[in-house]
Amino acid sequence: MFRRLLLGAVLVVAGASAVWFTWRGKKNEPADPVYPDPRATFETPYLNVRPDVQYVGSKSCVECHRDQAESYAHHSMGRSFAILADAAGQDRYDRAAHNPFERFGTRYEVERDERKVVHHVRRSVTGGAAVFDVAREAAFVMGSGSHGRGYIVSRDGYLYQSPISWYTQKETWDVSPGYPADMLFDRPIQVQCLYCHANDARPVPHTVNHYYEPLAREYAIGCERCHGPGELHVASQGKTEFSIVNPARLEPALRDAVCEQCHLQGENRIVRRGRDVFDYRPGLPLHLFWSVFMRPPELRDSKAVGQVEQMRLSKCFVKSDGRLGCISCHDPHVLPKPAERASYYRERCEACHGNPGQTACSVPLAGRRQKNENACHLCHMPSLQTADIAHTAMSDHRVRRRADAEEPAKPTRPFVVGELPLVYFHRHLVPEDDDEVRRDLGLALAELAERTQRVAEPLTIAAMPLLDGAVRQSPGDVPTREARGYALWLQGRSAKALEDFEAVLQRAPERERSLQPAAYVTMALDNLDASVEYWRRLLAVNPWQADYHTDHARLQLRRRDWLAAAEAIRAALRINPANVKARQLLYEALLRGGEREKAQTEFELLIAAAPPEREEELRRWRTGFRDK
């Protein structure tokens, strides 16, 4: 998936007439099960931060702010997410744009028919017969196209990323970032992903990627994501003071929070206890809604961190004592045209470096013009090729004096037991012993352990005392109990992990992220009847996740119910016929069930469906399997 879109809601240096309001952080007092809502309790003159003030949509802003609305419609934020039928004309579909293209021995193609766009994936054997032929209509487009666009398919409200994406810099279609050969339209779109790409979303509680329809009240990032709900402002026609937030008039920390809601990526972002993903409102401190954790400097590459983290490493930020921020350089309402970018950003550099129309640059003007048309940002903020996203580069926000100088290779090391591999980004705003931050750190460590299982043991060792303390403080806290269950599971303590997952499911019977590990753990504990019931419940919550059907088949193989196993695998293959592991399990189920001819046919389909480089490996696997 593409990195967070360049949302651009960033700092204009406030003039002498700007009004800055100060604030101080307050530690949440435990009040299980309800924690104070900052939207109701935070001291601020702004009226529209309160939870009862309603959003009215960007169209309500146009009448009075027509110029800003017109320019904003061309900004990356104004084009961040859309119903594809409304945006189909943005893309190219010709052969010069690499459509169709081949990867993994498979043909990928984007087909447009009037307002309908279909993503088509086909794998054929010699002679043209299709091993699989999958076509899904793309429901949404995610991304402005400044760097690229991703596409989302909907299956009864369950959202999945298409394996086909558009890469703007190379003007080409290609496989979506990180999409492996054996996945087809089955990468879930979680609400945390939509948070920075879409204006809002309405997830079905406790599910991973199921949403109510319509998905959102407004699709692209709208005015109210940076200015807050507009109900009071519209009703008073702008006459009520403090009815709407102007980020440029906020003191630096609150001003920066408006941008950080999407641009502060960190290593992990944890929703604070008692908050929902979309609760944050401009004018409030971000850390009361999200806990953001980063790797400490000795464990990270500064080139690979996000834009906010990079900017805070820059001398521009450090020497300004926080006065410089994102909208010092970026106008959130206007995206400069390519021909205007050099002068646009140069003027912003000159606001701090030199007199108007002049610059403190040591390189002679003639040399700058020859090198890059006198564009400061091209020298001091060059593009960094992103390791995780093919065809795409992002600007270096460290703003280095000699950005072209070779950087010495930075030694990397794994963290050791006893040290914490994550630090709290907003640690200067809360007490060091804040219980809520400790709780969130435990969740972040457990999440990181689940994501990077090769170093899971030291991560879970670090997480457990934090999670134990949080559970003692609030036994009914679902995310904490669930995170501890995952940590215990990764430590091999399956029976204790199951206790936590069952406690979660007593409070939230349809919670997808606890039903799945409960099904695995009961299978590991050889309680197969309980596992059958957990798989039944999980598949009722989400029937569209191919991996669930595949793992359900593993259980049925354990139970020696060959027919049920084959039915489960076929359900998985109807969703994702490229799944090599599922086809291996189908061969096993048929062979063990005595259907040798069908098993042989399925093995031939397995070879045809797999990438060519895997054929030899799969034939060795079959030989070993038959020799058992």
C-alpha positions in Angstrom: 0.0 0.0 0.0 1.2 3.4 -0.7 2.7 5.5 2.0 0.5 8.1 3.7 -0.7 10.5 1.0 0.9 14.0 1.1 -2.0 15.5 2.9 -0.3 18.8 3.2 -2.2 20.3 6.1 0.9 22.0 7.3 2.2 25.3 8.9 2.0 28.8 7.6 4.3 31.0 9.7 1.8 33.0 11.7 1.8 36.7 11.3 1.8 39.3 14.0 -2.0 39.3 14.1 -2.2 35.5 14.7 -3.8 34.3 17.9 -1.9 31.5 19.6 -3.5 29.5 22.4 -1.4 27.6 24.9 -2.3 24.3 26.6 -0.9 21.8 28.9 -1.3 18.1 28.8 -3.3 16.3 31.4 -2.9 12.8 32.6 -6.1 10.7 32.2 -7.4 9.5 35.5 -8.4 5.8 35.3 -12.2 5.4 35.3 -13.0 1.9 34.1 -14.8 1.3 31.9 -15.2 5.0 30.7 -12.3 7.3 30.3 -12.7 11.1 29.9 -13.3 12.2 26.4 -10.9 15.0 25.5 -13.4 16.5 23.1 -15.6 17.2 26.2 -13.0 18.0 28.8 -10.0 19.7 27.1 -9.8 23.5 27.9 -9.9 25.4 24.7 -11.8 28.4 23.3 -12.7 26.5 20.2 -16.4 25.4 20.3 -16.3 22.9 17.5 -14.1 20.4 19.3 -17.0 19.2 21.4 -18.4 15.8 20.6 -21.9 17.0 20.0 -20.9 19.4 17.2 -21.8 17.8 13.9 -19.8 17.5 10.6 -21.6 19.2 7.7 -19.4 18.3 4.7 -17.1 20.3 2.5 -19.9 21.4 0.2 -21.2 23.6 3.0 -17.9 25.5 2.9 -17.9 26.3 -0.8 -20.3 29.3 -0.8 -18.1 31.4 1.4 -14.7 29.9 0.5 -15.1 29.4 -3.2 -11.5 30.2 -4.1 -10.0 27.9 -1.5 -12.4 25.1 -2.5 -11.6 25.4 -6.1 -7.8 25.2 -5.6 -8.2 22.5 -3.0 -10.0 20.3 -5.4 -6.7 19.9 -7.3 -4.7 19.3 -4.1 -3.5 15.8 -3.2 -5.8 15.8 -0.2 -8.8 16.8 -2.3 -8.2 13.8 -4.5 -7.1 11.3 -1.8 -10.0 8.8 -2.1 -13.0 8.4 -4.5 -15.6 6.1 -5.7 -13.9 4.8 -8.8 -16.9 5.3 -11.1 -16.5 9.1 -10.4 -12.7 9.0 -11.1 -12.3 6.4 -13.8 -11.1 9.0 -16.3 -8.0 9.8 -14.3 -6.2 6.7 -15.5 -4.7 5.4 -18.7 -5.5 2.0 -20.0 -3.3 1.7 -23.2 -0.4 -0.7 -23.8 2.1 2.2 -23.5 1.0 2.3 -19.8 2.0 -1.4 -19.4 -1.6 -2.6 -19.6 -1.8 -5.6 -19.7 1.4 -6.7 -18.0 2.8 -10.0 -16.7 4.2 -11.0 -13.4 4.8 -14.4 -11.8 3.8 -16.0 -15.0 0.3 -14.3 -14.7 -1.4 -11.7 -16.8 -2.8 -8.6 -15.1 -5.1 -6.2 -17.0 -7.3 -3.2 -16.3 -10.4 -3.0 -18.4 -12.7 0.1 -18.5 -16.3 0.0 -19.8 -17.8 3.4 -19.5 -17.9 4.1 -15.8 -17.0 0.6 -14.8 -13.4 -0.5 -14.2 -12.6 -4.2 -13.8 -9.2 -5.6 -12.7 -8.5 -8.9 -14.4 -6.0 -11.5 -13.4 -5.5 -14.6 -15.6 -3.1 -17.5 -15.6 -3.1 -19.9 -18.6 -1.3 -23.0 -19.5 0.3 -23.7 -22.8 -2.5 -23.8 -25.4 -4.4 -21.0 -23.7 -6.6 -22.9 -21.3 -7.2 -20.9 -18.1 -5.9 -22.2 -14.8 -7.7 -19.3 -13.2 -9.4 -16.2 -14.5 -10.5 -13.7 -11.9 -12.2 -10.4 -12.6 -13.3 -8.0 -9.9 -14.8 -4.5 -10.3 -12.8 -1.9 -8.5 -15.1 0.1 -6.2 -12.8 2.8 -4.9 -9.5 4.5 -5.9 -7.1 5.4 -3.1 -4.4 8.0 -3.7 -4.3 11.3 -5.5 -2.0 10.1 -8.3 0.8 12.4 -7.2 2.8 9.3 -6.5 0.4 6.5 -7.3 -3.1 5.0 -6.9 -4.3 1.9 -5.3 -7.7 0.2 -5.9 -10.2 -1.4 -3.6 -12.7 -4.1 -4.3 -15.8 -4.6 -2.2 -17.3 -8.0 -1.4 -20.6 -7.4 0.4 -18.9 -4.5 2.2 -15.7 -6.3 3.0 -12.9 -4.3 1.4 -9.7 -5.7 -0.2 -6.9 -4.2 -2.1 -6.5 -5.1 -5.7 -3.2 -6.6 -6.7 -2.9 -4.0 -9.5 -1.8 -0.4 -8.8 -0.8 2.7 -10.9 2.6 4.2 -10.4 2.6 7.8 -11.5 6.3 8.5 -11.6 6.9 5.7 -14.1 3.4 6.1 -15.7 2.9 2.4 -15.5 0.6 -0.3 -14.1 2.3 -2.9 -11.9 1.7 -5.3 -9.0 0.6 -3.5 -5.8 3.4 -2.9 -3.3 4.3 -6.1 -1.4 1.7 -8.2 -3.2 3.0 -11.8 -3.5 2.2 -14.2 -6.4 -0.2 -16.3 -4.4 -2.6 -13.5 -3.3 -5.5 -12.3 -5.4 -7.8 -9.5 -4.1 -7.4 -10.8 -0.6 -5.4 -8.2 1.3 -7.8 -6.6 3.8 -8.2 -2.9 4.0 -8.3 -2.0 7.7 -9.7 1.2 9.1 -6.3 2.4 10.2 -5.3 2.4 6.5 -8.4 4.4 5.5 -7.8 6.9 8.3 -5.2 8.8 6.3 -6.4 8.0 2.8 -10.1 8.7 3.2 -12.0 11.5 5.0 -13.8 9.1 7.2 -15.1 5.5 7.3 -17.8 3.5 9.1 -16.4 0.1 10.1 -18.6 -2.6 11.5 -17.4 -3.0 15.1 -14.9 -5.7 16.0 -14.3 -6.7 12.3 -11.0 -6.3 10.4 -12.3 -5.0 7.1 -16.1 -4.9 7.0 -17.8 -1.6 6.6 -21.3 -0.2 6.5 -22.6 1.2 3.3 -22.2 3.9 2.3 -18.5 3.7 3.4 -18.2 7.4 4.4 -20.1 10.6 4.5 -17.3 12.2 2.4 -14.6 10.3 0.6 -11.6 12.5 -0.1 -10.0 14.4 2.8 -12.3 17.3 3.4 -12.2 20.8 5.0 -13.3 19.5 8.4 -10.3 17.1 8.8 -8.1 20.2 9.3 -10.6 22.7 10.6 -13.0 20.5 12.6 -16.8 20.1 12.4 -18.5 23.0 10.7 -22.0 22.9 12.1 -21.6 26.0 14.4 -19.6 27.9 11.8 -22.2 27.4 9.1 -25.2 28.1 11.3 -23.7 31.4 12.4 -22.4 32.2 8.9 -19.0 32.6 10.5 -20.1 35.3 12.9 -19.6 33.2 16.1 -16.0 33.6 17.4 -14.1 30.3 17.7 -16.8 28.3 15.9 -14.1 26.8 13.6 -10.4 26.0 14.0 -7.8 27.8 12.0 -4.6 25.7 12.4 -2.3 28.6 11.6 -3.6 30.4 14.8 -2.9 27.5 17.1 0.2 27.3 19.2 2.8 25.1 17.6 2.1 21.7 19.3 -1.6 21.9 18.5 -1.0 23.3 15.1 1.4 20.4 14.3 -1.1 17.9 15.6 -3.4 18.7 12.7 -0.8 17.5 10.3 0.5 14.7 12.5 -2.8 13.0 12.6 -1.7 11.5 9.2 1.9 12.4 8.6 3.3 11.2 11.9 3.7 7.5 11.0 6.0 6.1 13.7 6.6 2.4 14.0 3.3 1.8 15.8 0.1 3.9 16.3 -2.2 2.8 19.1 -5.7 4.2 19.6 -6.0 5.5 23.1 -8.3 3.7 25.6 -11.9 4.8 25.2 -11.3 6.5 21.8 -12.2 5.5 18.3 -10.1 5.9 15.2 -11.8 9.0 13.8 -12.4 10.8 17.2 -9.5 13.3 16.9 -10.6 16.9 16.2 -8.3 19.7 15.1 -7.5 22.1 18.0 -6.9 19.2 20.4 -3.7 17.4 21.3 -3.1 14.3 19.2 -1.6 12.3 22.0 -4.9 12.2 23.8 -6.3 10.2 20.9 -3.3 8.3 19.5 -0.1 7.0 21.1 2.7 7.0 18.5 5.8 5.0 19.1 9.1 5.2 17.2 12.3 3.2 17.2 15.1 4.9 19.2 17.8 6.6 17.1 20.3 3.8 17.6 17.9 1.2 16.1 16.6 3.1 13.0 17.7 4.6 9.7 16.7 8.2 9.7 16.1 8.1 5.9 13.4 5.5 6.4 11.3 7.3 9.0 8.3 9.4 8.1 8.1 13.1 7.1 7.4 14.5 10.6 10.2 12.5 12.2 12.6 13.6 9.4 11.6 17.3 9.8 12.2 17.2 13.5 15.8 16.0 12.8 16.4 19.1 10.6 18.3 22.1 11.8 15.5 24.2 10.4 13.1 22.8 13.0 15.5 22.6 15.9 16.8 26.2 15.6 13.3 27.6 15.2 12.3 26.4 18.7 9.2 24.8 17.1 8.0 27.8 15.3 8.7 26.1 11.9 6.3 23.4 11.0 4.7 21.7 8.0 2.7 24.7 6.7 5.8 26.9 6.8 6.5 25.3 3.4 3.2 23.8 2.3 -0.1 25.5 1.7 -2.8 23.0 2.5 -5.2 24.7 0.0 -2.9 25.0 -3.0 -0.6 22.4 -4.7 1.9 24.3 -6.8 2.0 23.4 -10.5 5.2 21.7 -11.6 6.5 24.8 -13.4 5.9 26.9 -10.3 7.5 24.6 -7.7 11.0 25.9 -7.8 10.0 29.5 -7.1 7.2 28.5 -4.7 9.5 26.6 -2.4 12.5 29.0 -2.9 10.3 31.8 -1.6 9.6 29.8 1.6 13.3 29.1 2.1 14.2 32.8 1.6 11.6 33.7 4.2 14.1 32.4 6.8 17.4 32.4 4.8 18.3 35.8 3.4 16.4 38.9 2.4 13.4 38.9 0.1 14.5 38.0 -3.4 17.9 36.9 -2.1 19.3 33.7 -0.6 22.1 32.7 1.7 23.1 29.8 -0.5 26.9 29.6 -1.0 26.5 28.2 -4.6 26.6 31.0 -7.2 23.3 31.7 -8.9 24.5 30.7 -12.3 25.6 27.3 -10.9 22.2 26.8 -9.2 20.3 27.6 -12.4 22.4 25.2 -14.4 22.1 22.4 -11.9 18.3 22.5 -11.0 16.8 25.8 -12.1 17.7 27.3 -8.7 15.3 25.0 -6.9 16.4 24.9 -3.2 14.3 21.8 -2.4 15.9 19.7 -5.2 19.3 20.2 -3.6 18.4 20.1 0.1 15.4 17.8 0.0 16.2 15.3 -2.8 14.0 12.3 -3.5 14.6 9.1 -1.5 13.8 5.9 -3.2 11.5 4.0 -0.9 12.5 0.5 -0.3 9.0 -0.8 0.2 7.3 0.8 -2.7 8.5 0.1 -6.3 8.7 3.0 -8.8 8.2 5.6 -6.0 10.4 8.2 -4.3 9.6 10.7 -1.5 11.3 13.9 -0.5 14.0 13.9 2.2 12.5 16.2 5.0 15.8 16.3 7.0 16.6 19.4 4.9 20.4 18.7 4.9 22.9 21.4 4.0 24.8 18.9 1.9 22.2 16.5 0.8 24.3 15.1 -2.0 27.1 14.2 0.4 27.6 10.4 0.8 26.2 9.3 4.2 28.3 6.8 6.1 26.7 3.4 6.4 25.0 3.1 9.7 25.5 -0.1 11.6 22.4 -1.9 12.5 21.8 -4.3 15.4 18.9 -6.1 16.9 17.7 -4.9 20.2 18.5 -7.0 23.2 16.4 -8.3 26.0 16.0 -5.6 28.7 15.9 -2.6 26.4 12.8 -1.1 24.8 12.8 -0.9 21.0 10.1 1.7 21.0 10.0 5.2 22.4 6.9 7.4 22.9 6.9 10.3 20.4 5.0 12.8 22.7 7.1 11.9 25.8 7.7 15.6 26.5 4.0 16.1 27.1 3.2 13.4 29.6 4.7 12.1 32.9 7.3 9.4 32.5 5.2 6.9 34.6 1.9 7.6 32.8 -0.1 4.4 33.1 -2.0 4.9 29.9 1.2 5.3 27.9 2.6 2.2 29.5 -0.6 0.3 28.5 -0.2 1.6 24.9 3.5 0.7 24.8 2.5 -2.9 25.8 0.0 -3.0 22.9 2.6 -1.6 20.5 5.2 -4.2 21.5 2.7 -7.0 21.1 1.7 -5.7 17.7 5.3 -5.4 16.7 6.0 -9.0 17.9 3.1 -10.3 15.8 4.4 -8.4 12.8 8.0 -9.4 13.1 7.8 -12.9 14.5 11.5 -13.6 14.0 12.2 -11.4 17.1 9.0 -12.1 18.9 10.4 -13.5 22.1 12.3 -10.5 23.3 9.4 -8.2 22.2 6.9 -10.2 24.2 9.2 -10.3 27.2 9.2 -6.5 27.1 5.5 -6.3 26.6 4.2 -8.7 29.3 4.8 -6.7 32.5 3.1 -3.7 30.8 0.2 -5.7 29.6 -0.2 -7.5 32.9 -0.3 -4.2 34.7 -2.9 -2.8 32.3 -5.1 -5.9 32.6 -5.0 -5.7 36.4 -6.0 -2.0 36.2 -8.8 -2.7 33.7 -9.7 -6.4 33.2 -12.5 -5.5 30.8 -10.2 -3.6 28.4 -10.7 -5.6 25.2 -7.6 -4.4 23.2 -5.3 -5.0 26.1 -6.6 -8.4 27.0 -6.4 -9.4 23.3 -2.8 -8.1 23.0 -1.8 -10.1 26.0 -3.3 -13.2 24.5 -1.2 -12.7 21.3 1.9 -12.2 23.4 1.3 -15.3 25.4 0.5 -17.2 22.2 3.8 -16.1 20.6 5.6 -17.3 23.8 4.0 -20.8 23.3 1.8 -20.4 26.4 -1.3 -21.5 24.5 -3.6 -22.4 27.4 -3.1 -19.0 29.1 -3.5 -17.2 25.8 -6.8 -18.9 25.3 -8.0 -17.6 28.6 -7.5 -14.0 27.4 -9.1 -14.6 24.0 -12.1 -16.2 25.6 -12.4 -13.3 28.0 -12.4 -10.9 25.1 -15.1 -13.0 23.3 -17.3 -12.9 26.3 -17.5 -9.2 25.9 -17.3 -9.1 22.1 -18.5 -12.4 20.7 -17.9 -11.5 17.1 -14.5 -9.9 17.5 -12.6 -11.2 14.5 -9.1 -10.7 15.8 -9.8 -12.9 18.8 -11.9 -15.5 17.1 -9.0 -16.3 14.7 -6.3 -17.0 17.3 -8.9 -18.8 19.5 -9.5 -21.2 16.6 -5.7 -21.7 16.2 -5.0 -22.2 19.9 -7.7 -24.7 20.5 -6.4 -26.7 17.5 -2.9 -26.6 18.9 -4.3 -27.8 22.3 -6.0 -30.7 20.4 -9.4 -29.4 21.4 -10.7 -30.0 17.9 -14.4 -29.7 18.7 -13.9 -26.3 20.3 -11.8 -25.3 17.3 -14.6 -26.3 14.9 -17.0 -24.0 16.7 -14.5 -21.1 16.6 -14.0 -21.5 12.9 -17.7 -21.6 12.3 -18.1 -18.3 14.2 -15.1 -16.7 12.4 -16.4 -17.6 9.0 -19.8 -16.2 9.9 -18.1 -12.9 10.8 -16.0 -12.9 7.6 -16.8 -15.4 4.8 -14.5 -13.6 2.3 -11.0 -14.2 3.8 -9.5 -17.0 1.8 -6.9 -17.8 4.6 -9.7 -18.5 7.0 -11.1 -21.2 4.8 -7.6 -22.7 4.2 -6.9 -22.9 7.9 -10.3 -24.3 8.6 -9.4 -27.0 6.1 -6.2 -27.8 8.1 -8.4 -28.4 11.1 -10.7 -30.8 9.1 -7.6 -32.7 7.9 -6.6 -33.1 11.6 -10.1 -34.5 12.2 -9.6 -36.8 9.2 -12.8 -35.4 7.7 -11.5 -35.4 4.1 -14.8 -34.3 2.6 -15.1 -31.3 4.9 -11.5 -30.4 4.3 -11.9 -30.5 0.5 -15.1 -28.3 0.8 -13.2 -25.7 2.9 -10.3 -25.6 0.4 -12.6 -25.2 -2.6 -14.3 -22.3 -0.7 -10.8 -20.7 -0.4 -10.0 -21.3 -4.0 -13.2 -19.7 -5.2 -11.9 -16.5 -3.5 -8.3 -16.9 -4.4 -7.5 -19.6 -7.0 -3.8 -18.6 -7.0 -3.3 -19.8 -3.4 -0.6 -22.5 -3.8 -0.9 -23.7 -0.2 -4.6 -24.3 -0.5 -4.1 -26.4 -3.7 -1.5 -28.5 -1.8 -4.0 -29.1 0.9 -6.7 -30.0 -1.6 -4.3 -32.6 -3.1 -3.7 -34.0 0.4 -7.4 -34.2 1.2 -8.3 -36.0 -2.0 -5.4 -38.4 -1.7 -6.1 -39.3 1.9 -9.8 -39.6 1.0 -8.9 -42.3 -1.6 -9.7 -40.1 -4.6 -6.3 -40.7 -6.4 -7.4 -39.7 -9.9 -8.9 -36.4 -8.6 -5.8 -35.8 -6.6 -3.6 -36.2 -9.6 -5.8 -33.8 -11.6 -5.6 -31.3 -8.7 -1.8 -31.7 -8.6 -1.5 -30.8 -12.3 -3.7 -27.7 -11.6 -1.4 -26.9 -8.7 1.7 -27.0 -11.0 -0.1 -24.8 -13.6 -1.3 -22.3 -11.0 2.1 -21.9 -9.2 4.8 -19.5 -10.5 7.1 -21.5 -12.9 10.1 -21.3 -10.5 8.2 -23.3 -7.9 7.5 -26.4 -10.1 10.6 -28.4 -9.0 10.0 -27.6 -5.3 6.3 -28.8 -5.6 7.2 -32.0 -7.4 9.7 -32.8 -4.6 7.0 -32.0 -2.1 4.6 -34.5 -3.7 7.2 -37.2 -3.8 7.9 -36.7 -0.1 4.2 -36.6 0.7 3.5 -39.9 -1.0 6.5 -41.6 0.6 5.2 -40.8 4.1 
